[in-house]
């Protein structure tokens, strides 16, 4: 085991009708709220009206920023922060998927400062204070509701980068699985893939802990048992509940106990695909992960075989494990080659350049340009 | 799944030499420290001198209270709180096993008030503020280092009761498995049994979550795999590490996600044995749990069989499961009948009366006097 620090101050409210506590919880932080949401599904579903009803009835002053994109961009973060600053808000409410919650993390540290949010990503600026925020996820995928991490794109700089600080944990998150009942099939599948990929990134990190490995296998097996069931029955509350809970556990810190770092090279490579072709995050991971495992199987074949054997409950080689995992992703309807996404034109060269520009790398399995080359060939 | 709230603000520092960060962490809370410890093992081991060295070098004002008993009593809590109050301490340091950490939780809320600590247990008083405290556990067992719960005895009232509040989480806990290397074999075994029993109490609670069940089984299997190895090699750091980590996970909240309550009837019954005969906490649980399962197997036979089958990786009936679990406790060297503890005299009547007096009950499996009768017969 590697030394580790476990710290997660988020209060998670999970289950049916947990939003009944939203107003009183928000009030602990203030009465001027910035409401942030995405491209309209919260309006279609009626959630927006419900929340506005609660806030207005309870006397909150509300300003809002809608239109956060699925692969969120720094321009939206800065624009939302400007609104929050102008209205002197004392609490932020993030309603939506990981893109909205991630954006709000950066908004929360950008409101108190006089520069743009991107400066936090490169390390030019460090946050010293944050406006508290509360998350209401409407998608089970990123786990953003119980971690401090945010991934945001800067197209002007051609980068999609991650940031996290002890200041950027949600104070509270309200998880009602019923809010995910209307997520369409493809995004439900990408969410399942995303949570599994988060577990893989931990699994292939640095540091061994048999108990943490058991936790990781537990989460993946839960997703593998109930993910396909959910995809066959999208309006099943119980399956939604299991997947939502699994997604939160997959990236709330527990998969990292006893490790000094995850790998995250696959996420790093996947971000290039999202940046270039707007590939949904979860879909980018089901393309890159099989390729990444094939590329590195000479070095980590035992660990791959251990993963596959644990997941499928029979002794498997590394090759068999990769094939089975890839087949599972396919069975969810997720792409496993970039060609599955029907993107026209030359793909190799832009991806290669993007990976160089973004300095794609893993915390455990280090990559150089020759690795990029081989990796891209495996997912084209 | 039942609705649940996940909240655990403790910062856990786990691994080799984590105490190097103790001084700087304490300083965040103040410079007047109340140091609380037990009956001398911290002095024998040199840990006391090490900590005093750190505190003195770094300019802390120190007052101290030693002599917390293994089954901690309210008199020590009140006496320690008086010292802390007198010296106007702003932070408390708990060094020892669960008894010390539990005591410090009550000390932390008793220092700021003008009444004894016992008033919190019966609900006559509710804490509104607490002196922050930091824990350094020297025993892997109770999980007290990452939860808000305290169990303390009041012999004058013939009660051993539990208390917990959001105020009584440790701010930080420093877990260096090396500090447990000198724990003797019997107490090591009781600690392993205790952590397993904590998982059982969750397992038999109210609410079903397949993922949480997987977590619970993961923790117990880790303890069953490495507990016996540790007992055969007490100075093995790696085994100590695994058991210490497991003990923390067994009662930090995660086994309760998706449940509205654990059962805790076995703990409640076990407390009577500790109160009457000073039976070590873990030993009381290995006596009561097999009896409790036998008593309730008519109602929860399926759940017992599911537990046994998951732990031993083969299909088992409820009876077989209980036998195998009891045999496992025996293999650790733990008592499974009260007669194993060589306590002279009439046992039945005092235990029966103590159970009535303490209103022994479970959160899921309710008990009446006729249950007490049958239960006691099963563990005499």
HADDOCK unambig.tbl for C-alpha pairs under 7 A between the chains (distance, minus, plus):
assign (segid A and resid 2 and name CA) (segid B and resid 15 and name CA) 6.96 0.50 0.50
assign (segid A and resid 3 and name CA) (segid B and resid 14 and name CA) 5.52 0.50 0.50
assign (segid A and resid 3 and name CA) (segid B and resid 15 and name CA) 4.40 0.50 0.50
assign (segid A and resid 3 and name CA) (segid B and resid 16 and name CA) 6.60 0.50 0.50
assign (segid A and resid 4 and name CA) (segid B and resid 13 and name CA) 6.17 0.50 0.50
assign (segid A and resid 4 and name CA) (segid B and resid 14 and name CA) 5.36 0.50 0.50
assign (segid A and resid 4 and name CA) (segid B and resid 15 and name CA) 6.72 0.50 0.50
assign (segid A and resid 5 and name CA) (segid B and resid 11 and name CA) 6.83 0.50 0.50
assign (segid A and resid 5 and name CA) (segid B and resid 12 and name CA) 5.37 0.50 0.50
assign (segid A and resid 5 and name CA) (segid B and resid 13 and name CA) 4.63 0.50 0.50
assign (segid A and resid 5 and name CA) (segid B and resid 14 and name CA) 6.14 0.50 0.50
assign (segid A and resid 6 and name CA) (segid B and resid 11 and name CA) 5.73 0.50 0.50
assign (segid A and resid 6 and name CA) (segid B and resid 12 and name CA) 4.89 0.50 0.50
assign (segid A and resid 6 and name CA) (segid B and resid 13 and name CA) 6.68 0.50 0.50
assign (segid A and resid 7 and name CA) (segid B and resid 9 and name CA) 6.75 0.50 0.50
assign (segid A and resid 7 and name CA) (segid B and resid 10 and name CA) 6.45 0.50 0.50
assign (segid A and resid 7 and name CA) (segid B and resid 11 and name CA) 4.71 0.50 0.50
assign (segid A and resid 7 and name CA) (segid B and resid 12 and name CA) 6.47 0.50 0.50
assign (segid A and resid 8 and name CA) (segid B and resid 8 and name CA) 6.78 0.50 0.50
assign (segid A and resid 8 and name CA) (segid B and resid 9 and name CA) 6.11 0.50 0.50
assign (segid A and resid 9 and name CA) (segid B and resid 7 and name CA) 6.74 0.50 0.50
assign (segid A and resid 9 and name CA) (segid B and resid 8 and name CA) 6.10 0.50 0.50
assign (segid A and resid 9 and name CA) (segid B and resid 9 and name CA) 4.50 0.50 0.50
assign (segid A and resid 10 and name CA) (segid B and resid 7 and name CA) 6.45 0.50 0.50
assign (segid A and resid 11 and name CA) (segid B and resid 5 and name CA) 6.83 0.50 0.50
assign (segid A and resid 11 and name CA) (segid B and resid 6 and name CA) 5.72 0.50 0.50
assign (segid A and resid 11 and name CA) (segid B and resid 7 and name CA) 4.72 0.50 0.50
assign (segid A and resid 12 and name CA) (segid B and resid 5 and name CA) 5.37 0.50 0.50
assign (segid A and resid 12 and name CA) (segid B and resid 6 and name CA) 4.89 0.50 0.50
assign (segid A and resid 12 and name CA) (segid B and resid 7 and name CA) 6.49 0.50 0.50
assign (segid A and resid 13 and name CA) (segid B and resid 4 and name CA) 6.16 0.50 0.50
assign (segid A and resid 13 and name CA) (segid B and resid 5 and name CA) 4.62 0.50 0.50
assign (segid A and resid 13 and name CA) (segid B and resid 6 and name CA) 6.68 0.50 0.50
assign (segid A and resid 14 and name CA) (segid B and resid 3 and name CA) 5.52 0.50 0.50
assign (segid A and resid 14 and name CA) (segid B and resid 4 and name CA) 5.35 0.50 0.50
assign (segid A and resid 14 and name CA) (segid B and resid 5 and name CA) 6.13 0.50 0.50
assign (segid A and resid 15 and name CA) (segid B and resid 2 and name CA) 6.98 0.50 0.50
assign (segid A and resid 15 and name CA) (segid B and resid 3 and name CA) 4.42 0.50 0.50
assign (segid A and resid 15 and name CA) (segid B and resid 4 and name CA) 6.73 0.50 0.50
assign (segid A and resid 16 and name CA) (segid B and resid 3 and name CA) 6.62 0.50 0.50
assign (segid A and resid 211 and name CA) (segid B and resid 218 and name CA) 6.68 0.50 0.50
assign (segid A and resid 211 and name CA) (segid B and resid 219 and name CA) 6.68 0.50 0.50
assign (segid A and resid 211 and name CA) (segid B and resid 222 and name CA) 6.16 0.50 0.50
assign (segid A and resid 214 and name CA) (segid B and resid 218 and name CA) 5.69 0.50 0.50
assign (segid A and resid 215 and name CA) (segid B and resid 215 and name CA) 6.01 0.50 0.50
assign (segid A and resid 215 and name CA) (segid B and resid 218 and name CA) 6.71 0.50 0.50
assign (segid A and resid 218 and name CA) (segid B and resid 211 and name CA) 6.67 0.50 0.50
assign (segid A and resid 218 and name CA) (segid B and resid 214 and name CA) 5.69 0.50 0.50
assign (segid A and resid 218 and name CA) (segid B and resid 215 and name CA) 6.71 0.50 0.50
assign (segid A and resid 219 and name CA) (segid B and resid 211 and name CA) 6.69 0.50 0.50
assign (segid A and resid 222 and name CA) (segid B and resid 211 and name CA) 6.16 0.50 0.50
